[in-house]
Amino acid sequence: MGDNDAESCCPQTVCFSELQYANLTIEGHEGVVTALKDPGAEISLVKAELVQDKNLPPAGSLVIRGVIGEPLRAKLVMITVKPEPEAGFEYIGPALNVIFAVGPLTNETDMILCGTAAQQLEELSKYCVLKPMLVGNDANQAKESLVEVTENSYV
């Protein structure tokens, strides 16, 4: 039995893990950024273009050795992040300070979160709560009450 016979009689299934992402907001940055959750990463990474115009104080530097390619010396910066809530929700929790290595990420991902940061942000996502909304007559009554209170308030 040759090598090809083994492949045809016993096909192998390739198992891929689904990539997990998080949408975040960054203090001092407008808009939402996308972060890849990488539980095997030892440190979080941020795309250099995302922080190049910010005056973030350096928090040190380190050498990153990836699976392929040459080692890279990267500066470390602290970035304050929050989970971005889904539509109809708002975030009412604290921000999280995360140390990131700054480097040239080559894909559409803005950040890579190490396992610890991803887990901490997952815990903070519990602070994403349903936005309160007034509907119908209640909304009109609330507006009228607000106007009434404002007109009768003393400054």
PyMOL CGO cylinders between C-alpha atoms (Angstrom):
from pymol import cmd
from pymol.cgo import CYLINDER

trace = [
    CYLINDER, 0.00, 0.00, 0.00, 1.53, 3.34, -1.09, 0.3, 1, 1, 1, 1, 1, 1,
    CYLINDER, 1.53, 3.34, -1.09, 1.27, 6.76, 0.48, 0.3, 1, 1, 1, 1, 1, 1,
    CYLINDER, 1.27, 6.76, 0.48, -1.51, 7.79, -1.90, 0.3, 1, 1, 1, 1, 1, 1,
    CYLINDER, -1.51, 7.79, -1.90, -3.58, 4.73, -0.91, 0.3, 1, 1, 1, 1, 1, 1,
    CYLINDER, -3.58, 4.73, -0.91, -3.51, 5.81, 2.76, 0.3, 1, 1, 1, 1, 1, 1,
    CYLINDER, -3.51, 5.81, 2.76, -4.79, 9.27, 1.84, 0.3, 1, 1, 1, 1, 1, 1,
    CYLINDER, -4.79, 9.27, 1.84, -7.68, 7.95, -0.25, 0.3, 1, 1, 1, 1, 1, 1,
    CYLINDER, -7.68, 7.95, -0.25, -8.87, 5.35, 2.25, 0.3, 1, 1, 1, 1, 1, 1,
    CYLINDER, -8.87, 5.35, 2.25, -8.60, 7.50, 5.35, 0.3, 1, 1, 1, 1, 1, 1,
    CYLINDER, -8.60, 7.50, 5.35, -9.40, 11.14, 4.49, 0.3, 1, 1, 1, 1, 1, 1,
    CYLINDER, -9.40, 11.14, 4.49, -8.30, 13.62, 7.14, 0.3, 1, 1, 1, 1, 1, 1,
    CYLINDER, -8.30, 13.62, 7.14, -10.51, 16.44, 8.30, 0.3, 1, 1, 1, 1, 1, 1,
    CYLINDER, -10.51, 16.44, 8.30, -8.85, 19.79, 8.79, 0.3, 1, 1, 1, 1, 1, 1,
    CYLINDER, -8.85, 19.79, 8.79, -10.13, 21.59, 11.85, 0.3, 1, 1, 1, 1, 1, 1,
    CYLINDER, -10.13, 21.59, 11.85, -10.06, 25.39, 11.80, 0.3, 1, 1, 1, 1, 1, 1,
    CYLINDER, -10.06, 25.39, 11.80, -11.00, 27.54, 14.76, 0.3, 1, 1, 1, 1, 1, 1,
    CYLINDER, -11.00, 27.54, 14.76, -13.35, 30.42, 14.10, 0.3, 1, 1, 1, 1, 1, 1,
    CYLINDER, -13.35, 30.42, 14.10, -11.60, 33.73, 14.70, 0.3, 1, 1, 1, 1, 1, 1,
    CYLINDER, -11.60, 33.73, 14.70, -13.10, 35.83, 17.48, 0.3, 1, 1, 1, 1, 1, 1,
    CYLINDER, -13.10, 35.83, 17.48, -13.24, 39.63, 17.26, 0.3, 1, 1, 1, 1, 1, 1,
    CYLINDER, -13.24, 39.63, 17.26, -14.23, 42.47, 19.56, 0.3, 1, 1, 1, 1, 1, 1,
    CYLINDER, -14.23, 42.47, 19.56, -15.29, 46.01, 18.69, 0.3, 1, 1, 1, 1, 1, 1,
    CYLINDER, -15.29, 46.01, 18.69, -13.69, 48.58, 20.96, 0.3, 1, 1, 1, 1, 1, 1,
    CYLINDER, -13.69, 48.58, 20.96, -13.51, 52.29, 21.52, 0.3, 1, 1, 1, 1, 1, 1,
    CYLINDER, -13.51, 52.29, 21.52, -10.18, 53.91, 22.36, 0.3, 1, 1, 1, 1, 1, 1,
    CYLINDER, -10.18, 53.91, 22.36, -9.84, 56.95, 24.56, 0.3, 1, 1, 1, 1, 1, 1,
    CYLINDER, -9.84, 56.95, 24.56, -8.87, 59.91, 22.37, 0.3, 1, 1, 1, 1, 1, 1,
    CYLINDER, -8.87, 59.91, 22.37, -9.78, 58.14, 19.11, 0.3, 1, 1, 1, 1, 1, 1,
    CYLINDER, -9.78, 58.14, 19.11, -12.99, 58.67, 17.18, 0.3, 1, 1, 1, 1, 1, 1,
    CYLINDER, -12.99, 58.67, 17.18, -14.80, 55.65, 15.88, 0.3, 1, 1, 1, 1, 1, 1,
    CYLINDER, -14.80, 55.65, 15.88, -14.73, 51.95, 16.57, 0.3, 1, 1, 1, 1, 1, 1,
    CYLINDER, -14.73, 51.95, 16.57, -11.71, 49.68, 16.13, 0.3, 1, 1, 1, 1, 1, 1,
    CYLINDER, -11.71, 49.68, 16.13, -11.69, 45.94, 15.50, 0.3, 1, 1, 1, 1, 1, 1,
    CYLINDER, -11.69, 45.94, 15.50, -9.53, 43.71, 17.67, 0.3, 1, 1, 1, 1, 1, 1,
    CYLINDER, -9.53, 43.71, 17.67, -8.74, 40.05, 17.09, 0.3, 1, 1, 1, 1, 1, 1,
    CYLINDER, -8.74, 40.05, 17.09, -8.92, 38.01, 20.30, 0.3, 1, 1, 1, 1, 1, 1,
    CYLINDER, -8.92, 38.01, 20.30, -5.85, 35.77, 20.44, 0.3, 1, 1, 1, 1, 1, 1,
    CYLINDER, -5.85, 35.77, 20.44, -5.82, 33.68, 23.63, 0.3, 1, 1, 1, 1, 1, 1,
    CYLINDER, -5.82, 33.68, 23.63, -2.34, 32.39, 22.78, 0.3, 1, 1, 1, 1, 1, 1,
    CYLINDER, -2.34, 32.39, 22.78, -0.72, 35.82, 22.43, 0.3, 1, 1, 1, 1, 1, 1,
    CYLINDER, -0.72, 35.82, 22.43, 1.60, 36.89, 25.24, 0.3, 1, 1, 1, 1, 1, 1,
    CYLINDER, 1.60, 36.89, 25.24, 1.10, 40.61, 24.62, 0.3, 1, 1, 1, 1, 1, 1,
    CYLINDER, 1.10, 40.61, 24.62, -1.49, 42.75, 22.86, 0.3, 1, 1, 1, 1, 1, 1,
    CYLINDER, -1.49, 42.75, 22.86, -0.52, 44.44, 19.58, 0.3, 1, 1, 1, 1, 1, 1,
    CYLINDER, -0.52, 44.44, 19.58, -1.76, 47.66, 17.98, 0.3, 1, 1, 1, 1, 1, 1,
    CYLINDER, -1.76, 47.66, 17.98, -1.33, 48.80, 14.40, 0.3, 1, 1, 1, 1, 1, 1,
    CYLINDER, -1.33, 48.80, 14.40, 1.30, 51.56, 14.25, 0.3, 1, 1, 1, 1, 1, 1,
    CYLINDER, 1.30, 51.56, 14.25, -0.91, 53.81, 12.10, 0.3, 1, 1, 1, 1, 1, 1,
    CYLINDER, -0.91, 53.81, 12.10, -3.57, 53.82, 14.80, 0.3, 1, 1, 1, 1, 1, 1,
    CYLINDER, -3.57, 53.82, 14.80, -1.31, 55.43, 17.41, 0.3, 1, 1, 1, 1, 1, 1,
    CYLINDER, -1.31, 55.43, 17.41, 1.26, 57.37, 15.38, 0.3, 1, 1, 1, 1, 1, 1,
    CYLINDER, 1.26, 57.37, 15.38, -0.44, 60.78, 15.88, 0.3, 1, 1, 1, 1, 1, 1,
    CYLINDER, -0.44, 60.78, 15.88, -1.21, 60.24, 19.56, 0.3, 1, 1, 1, 1, 1, 1,
    CYLINDER, -1.21, 60.24, 19.56, 1.06, 61.50, 22.30, 0.3, 1, 1, 1, 1, 1, 1,
    CYLINDER, 1.06, 61.50, 22.30, 1.13, 58.23, 24.21, 0.3, 1, 1, 1, 1, 1, 1,
    CYLINDER, 1.13, 58.23, 24.21, 3.98, 58.02, 26.71, 0.3, 1, 1, 1, 1, 1, 1,
    CYLINDER, 3.98, 58.02, 26.71, 6.24, 55.03, 26.05, 0.3, 1, 1, 1, 1, 1, 1,
    CYLINDER, 6.24, 55.03, 26.05, 5.91, 52.20, 28.54, 0.3, 1, 1, 1, 1, 1, 1,
    CYLINDER, 5.91, 52.20, 28.54, 9.10, 50.42, 27.47, 0.3, 1, 1, 1, 1, 1, 1,
    CYLINDER, 9.10, 50.42, 27.47, 10.01, 48.18, 24.58, 0.3, 1, 1, 1, 1, 1, 1,
    CYLINDER, 10.01, 48.18, 24.58, 10.45, 44.50, 23.83, 0.3, 1, 1, 1, 1, 1, 1,
    CYLINDER, 10.45, 44.50, 23.83, 11.46, 42.11, 21.09, 0.3, 1, 1, 1, 1, 1, 1,
    CYLINDER, 11.46, 42.11, 21.09, 8.60, 40.20, 19.46, 0.3, 1, 1, 1, 1, 1, 1,
    CYLINDER, 8.60, 40.20, 19.46, 9.41, 36.84, 17.95, 0.3, 1, 1, 1, 1, 1, 1,
    CYLINDER, 9.41, 36.84, 17.95, 6.65, 35.54, 15.74, 0.3, 1, 1, 1, 1, 1, 1,
    CYLINDER, 6.65, 35.54, 15.74, 6.16, 32.15, 14.17, 0.3, 1, 1, 1, 1, 1, 1,
    CYLINDER, 6.16, 32.15, 14.17, 7.72, 33.38, 10.92, 0.3, 1, 1, 1, 1, 1, 1,
    CYLINDER, 7.72, 33.38, 10.92, 9.92, 36.32, 10.01, 0.3, 1, 1, 1, 1, 1, 1,
    CYLINDER, 9.92, 36.32, 10.01, 12.62, 38.17, 11.87, 0.3, 1, 1, 1, 1, 1, 1,
    CYLINDER, 12.62, 38.17, 11.87, 12.25, 39.37, 15.48, 0.3, 1, 1, 1, 1, 1, 1,
    CYLINDER, 12.25, 39.37, 15.48, 10.94, 42.92, 15.79, 0.3, 1, 1, 1, 1, 1, 1,
    CYLINDER, 10.94, 42.92, 15.79, 11.76, 45.51, 18.45, 0.3, 1, 1, 1, 1, 1, 1,
    CYLINDER, 11.76, 45.51, 18.45, 8.50, 47.21, 19.37, 0.3, 1, 1, 1, 1, 1, 1,
    CYLINDER, 8.50, 47.21, 19.37, 7.74, 50.09, 21.72, 0.3, 1, 1, 1, 1, 1, 1,
    CYLINDER, 7.74, 50.09, 21.72, 5.09, 49.58, 24.36, 0.3, 1, 1, 1, 1, 1, 1,
    CYLINDER, 5.09, 49.58, 24.36, 2.25, 52.03, 25.01, 0.3, 1, 1, 1, 1, 1, 1,
    CYLINDER, 2.25, 52.03, 25.01, -0.71, 52.06, 27.36, 0.3, 1, 1, 1, 1, 1, 1,
    CYLINDER, -0.71, 52.06, 27.36, -4.07, 52.51, 25.65, 0.3, 1, 1, 1, 1, 1, 1,
    CYLINDER, -4.07, 52.51, 25.65, -7.40, 52.96, 27.43, 0.3, 1, 1, 1, 1, 1, 1,
    CYLINDER, -7.40, 52.96, 27.43, -10.14, 50.88, 25.81, 0.3, 1, 1, 1, 1, 1, 1,
    CYLINDER, -10.14, 50.88, 25.81, -13.80, 50.05, 26.35, 0.3, 1, 1, 1, 1, 1, 1,
    CYLINDER, -13.80, 50.05, 26.35, -16.09, 47.46, 24.77, 0.3, 1, 1, 1, 1, 1, 1,
    CYLINDER, -16.09, 47.46, 24.77, -18.27, 48.98, 22.03, 0.3, 1, 1, 1, 1, 1, 1,
    CYLINDER, -18.27, 48.98, 22.03, -21.91, 48.10, 22.76, 0.3, 1, 1, 1, 1, 1, 1,
    CYLINDER, -21.91, 48.10, 22.76, -24.24, 46.72, 20.10, 0.3, 1, 1, 1, 1, 1, 1,
    CYLINDER, -24.24, 46.72, 20.10, -27.03, 48.88, 18.67, 0.3, 1, 1, 1, 1, 1, 1,
    CYLINDER, -27.03, 48.88, 18.67, -29.65, 49.72, 21.28, 0.3, 1, 1, 1, 1, 1, 1,
    CYLINDER, -29.65, 49.72, 21.28, -27.19, 49.28, 24.16, 0.3, 1, 1, 1, 1, 1, 1,
    CYLINDER, -27.19, 49.28, 24.16, -24.84, 51.64, 26.00, 0.3, 1, 1, 1, 1, 1, 1,
    CYLINDER, -24.84, 51.64, 26.00, -21.67, 51.02, 27.98, 0.3, 1, 1, 1, 1, 1, 1,
    CYLINDER, -21.67, 51.02, 27.98, -21.77, 52.25, 31.59, 0.3, 1, 1, 1, 1, 1, 1,
    CYLINDER, -21.77, 52.25, 31.59, -18.68, 50.55, 33.00, 0.3, 1, 1, 1, 1, 1, 1,
    CYLINDER, -18.68, 50.55, 33.00, -15.07, 51.49, 33.63, 0.3, 1, 1, 1, 1, 1, 1,
    CYLINDER, -15.07, 51.49, 33.63, -12.35, 51.74, 31.01, 0.3, 1, 1, 1, 1, 1, 1,
    CYLINDER, -12.35, 51.74, 31.01, -9.48, 49.25, 30.83, 0.3, 1, 1, 1, 1, 1, 1,
    CYLINDER, -9.48, 49.25, 30.83, -5.82, 50.25, 30.53, 0.3, 1, 1, 1, 1, 1, 1,
    CYLINDER, -5.82, 50.25, 30.53, -3.96, 47.77, 28.32, 0.3, 1, 1, 1, 1, 1, 1,
    CYLINDER, -3.96, 47.77, 28.32, -0.26, 47.69, 27.42, 0.3, 1, 1, 1, 1, 1, 1,
    CYLINDER, -0.26, 47.69, 27.42, 0.16, 47.23, 23.66, 0.3, 1, 1, 1, 1, 1, 1,
    CYLINDER, 0.16, 47.23, 23.66, 3.24, 46.58, 21.54, 0.3, 1, 1, 1, 1, 1, 1,
    CYLINDER, 3.24, 46.58, 21.54, 3.17, 48.88, 18.51, 0.3, 1, 1, 1, 1, 1, 1,
    CYLINDER, 3.17, 48.88, 18.51, 3.85, 47.11, 15.24, 0.3, 1, 1, 1, 1, 1, 1,
    CYLINDER, 3.85, 47.11, 15.24, 3.02, 46.74, 11.57, 0.3, 1, 1, 1, 1, 1, 1,
    CYLINDER, 3.02, 46.74, 11.57, -0.14, 44.64, 11.50, 0.3, 1, 1, 1, 1, 1, 1,
    CYLINDER, -0.14, 44.64, 11.50, -0.66, 43.66, 7.88, 0.3, 1, 1, 1, 1, 1, 1,
    CYLINDER, -0.66, 43.66, 7.88, -4.35, 42.81, 7.78, 0.3, 1, 1, 1, 1, 1, 1,
    CYLINDER, -4.35, 42.81, 7.78, -7.57, 44.74, 8.33, 0.3, 1, 1, 1, 1, 1, 1,
    CYLINDER, -7.57, 44.74, 8.33, -7.42, 44.14, 12.10, 0.3, 1, 1, 1, 1, 1, 1,
    CYLINDER, -7.42, 44.14, 12.10, -6.52, 47.25, 14.14, 0.3, 1, 1, 1, 1, 1, 1,
    CYLINDER, -6.52, 47.25, 14.14, -5.43, 45.35, 17.25, 0.3, 1, 1, 1, 1, 1, 1,
    CYLINDER, -5.43, 45.35, 17.25, -4.68, 41.90, 18.56, 0.3, 1, 1, 1, 1, 1, 1,
    CYLINDER, -4.68, 41.90, 18.56, -5.74, 41.31, 22.15, 0.3, 1, 1, 1, 1, 1, 1,
    CYLINDER, -5.74, 41.31, 22.15, -3.76, 38.86, 24.28, 0.3, 1, 1, 1, 1, 1, 1,
    CYLINDER, -3.76, 38.86, 24.28, -5.75, 36.33, 26.28, 0.3, 1, 1, 1, 1, 1, 1,
    CYLINDER, -5.75, 36.33, 26.28, -5.71, 38.34, 29.52, 0.3, 1, 1, 1, 1, 1, 1,
    CYLINDER, -5.71, 38.34, 29.52, -6.91, 41.58, 27.89, 0.3, 1, 1, 1, 1, 1, 1,
    CYLINDER, -6.91, 41.58, 27.89, -9.59, 39.73, 25.90, 0.3, 1, 1, 1, 1, 1, 1,
    CYLINDER, -9.59, 39.73, 25.90, -10.85, 38.06, 29.08, 0.3, 1, 1, 1, 1, 1, 1,
    CYLINDER, -10.85, 38.06, 29.08, -10.91, 41.36, 31.01, 0.3, 1, 1, 1, 1, 1, 1,
    CYLINDER, -10.91, 41.36, 31.01, -12.85, 43.07, 28.20, 0.3, 1, 1, 1, 1, 1, 1,
    CYLINDER, -12.85, 43.07, 28.20, -15.27, 40.16, 28.10, 0.3, 1, 1, 1, 1, 1, 1,
    CYLINDER, -15.27, 40.16, 28.10, -15.92, 40.73, 31.81, 0.3, 1, 1, 1, 1, 1, 1,
    CYLINDER, -15.92, 40.73, 31.81, -16.45, 44.45, 31.20, 0.3, 1, 1, 1, 1, 1, 1,
    CYLINDER, -16.45, 44.45, 31.20, -18.98, 43.72, 28.44, 0.3, 1, 1, 1, 1, 1, 1,
    CYLINDER, -18.98, 43.72, 28.44, -21.41, 42.92, 31.27, 0.3, 1, 1, 1, 1, 1, 1,
    CYLINDER, -21.41, 42.92, 31.27, -21.67, 46.70, 31.65, 0.3, 1, 1, 1, 1, 1, 1,
    CYLINDER, -21.67, 46.70, 31.65, -23.34, 46.98, 28.24, 0.3, 1, 1, 1, 1, 1, 1,
    CYLINDER, -23.34, 46.98, 28.24, -26.95, 47.65, 29.17, 0.3, 1, 1, 1, 1, 1, 1,
    CYLINDER, -26.95, 47.65, 29.17, -30.12, 48.32, 27.23, 0.3, 1, 1, 1, 1, 1, 1,
    CYLINDER, -30.12, 48.32, 27.23, -30.52, 52.02, 26.43, 0.3, 1, 1, 1, 1, 1, 1,
    CYLINDER, -30.52, 52.02, 26.43, -33.57, 53.48, 28.14, 0.3, 1, 1, 1, 1, 1, 1,
    CYLINDER, -33.57, 53.48, 28.14, -36.09, 54.86, 25.65, 0.3, 1, 1, 1, 1, 1, 1,
    CYLINDER, -36.09, 54.86, 25.65, -39.42, 56.57, 26.03, 0.3, 1, 1, 1, 1, 1, 1,
    CYLINDER, -39.42, 56.57, 26.03, -42.01, 55.53, 23.48, 0.3, 1, 1, 1, 1, 1, 1,
    CYLINDER, -42.01, 55.53, 23.48, -45.27, 57.10, 22.31, 0.3, 1, 1, 1, 1, 1, 1,
    CYLINDER, -45.27, 57.10, 22.31, -47.34, 59.19, 24.75, 0.3, 1, 1, 1, 1, 1, 1,
    CYLINDER, -47.34, 59.19, 24.75, -44.86, 58.59, 27.58, 0.3, 1, 1, 1, 1, 1, 1,
    CYLINDER, -44.86, 58.59, 27.58, -42.18, 60.39, 25.53, 0.3, 1, 1, 1, 1, 1, 1,
    CYLINDER, -42.18, 60.39, 25.53, -44.45, 63.40, 24.93, 0.3, 1, 1, 1, 1, 1, 1,
    CYLINDER, -44.45, 63.40, 24.93, -45.48, 63.52, 28.59, 0.3, 1, 1, 1, 1, 1, 1,
    CYLINDER, -45.48, 63.52, 28.59, -41.82, 63.34, 29.66, 0.3, 1, 1, 1, 1, 1, 1,
    CYLINDER, -41.82, 63.34, 29.66, -40.92, 66.23, 27.31, 0.3, 1, 1, 1, 1, 1, 1,
    CYLINDER, -40.92, 66.23, 27.31, -43.82, 68.31, 28.64, 0.3, 1, 1, 1, 1, 1, 1,
    CYLINDER, -43.82, 68.31, 28.64, -42.79, 67.58, 32.24, 0.3, 1, 1, 1, 1, 1, 1,
    CYLINDER, -42.79, 67.58, 32.24, -39.20, 68.53, 31.47, 0.3, 1, 1, 1, 1, 1, 1,
    CYLINDER, -39.20, 68.53, 31.47, -40.31, 71.82, 29.93, 0.3, 1, 1, 1, 1, 1, 1,
    CYLINDER, -40.31, 71.82, 29.93, -42.60, 72.46, 32.92, 0.3, 1, 1, 1, 1, 1, 1,
    CYLINDER, -42.60, 72.46, 32.92, -39.80, 71.78, 35.42, 0.3, 1, 1, 1, 1, 1, 1,
    CYLINDER, -39.80, 71.78, 35.42, -37.34, 73.88, 33.45, 0.3, 1, 1, 1, 1, 1, 1,
    CYLINDER, -37.34, 73.88, 33.45, -39.73, 76.84, 33.22, 0.3, 1, 1, 1, 1, 1, 1,
    CYLINDER, -39.73, 76.84, 33.22, -40.54, 76.70, 36.92, 0.3, 1, 1, 1, 1, 1, 1,
    CYLINDER, -40.54, 76.70, 36.92, -36.93, 76.15, 38.09, 0.3, 1, 1, 1, 1, 1, 1,
    CYLINDER, -36.93, 76.15, 38.09, -35.08, 78.88, 39.88, 0.3, 1, 1, 1, 1, 1, 1,
    CYLINDER, -35.08, 78.88, 39.88, -31.49, 79.51, 39.00, 0.3, 1, 1, 1, 1, 1, 1,
]
cmd.load_cgo(trace, "trace")
